[in-house]
């Protein structure tokens, strides 16, 4: 059980544990994370020769009481992953020079989070999703001087969870369900009536491993 985390400690750990640059999409040493690591046979559920690149922002909000993580709830009408808990982000556009640009742009477009309040700290390992995306998570420190404006076509809600809660390994649960004829295992981090799971929980698990497990 982690005690309440302070921002300074998190920043020090981030400086040691995060990647300075994202792994290349074709980098064999990139070692993408993914739910396939938890499958019984270890095979990725997606057999794409070249997954589609995407990026998300993992926003750590510097609240006076304790740092929090900012999440979104995807709109119910979306074709993919509707109603799920997510980080702001999306697929990389052709004119996005880096995953960082994608993450900052998507955060502005989805929830009105200005990039001026985000201090990028580094990258987590890429995450291979079952929907065929290779997701590059960007960890950013967010100054709490923002007022969100949700794009309701994409986002139904935004909320914060204490960083200490999602970084407590006791709250990382392994769940399973059948998906396309296979038993799929995945991480889940329930928080009250919020069910954080799949890619989002897997990214949080990677943050925990890189910054706190050792």
Buried (B, 14 or more C-beta within 10 A) or exposed (E): EBEEBBBEEBBEBBEEBBBEEBBEBEEEEBEBBBBBBBBEEEEBBBEEEEBBBBBBBBBBBBBEEBBBBBBBBBBEEBEEBEEBBBBBBBEBEEEBEBBBBBBBBBBBBBBBBBBEBBBBBBBBBBBBBBBBBBBBBBBBBBEEEBEBEBBEEBBBBBBBBBBBBBBBEEBBEEBEEEEEEEEBBBBBBEBEEBBBBBBBBBBBBBBBBBBBEE
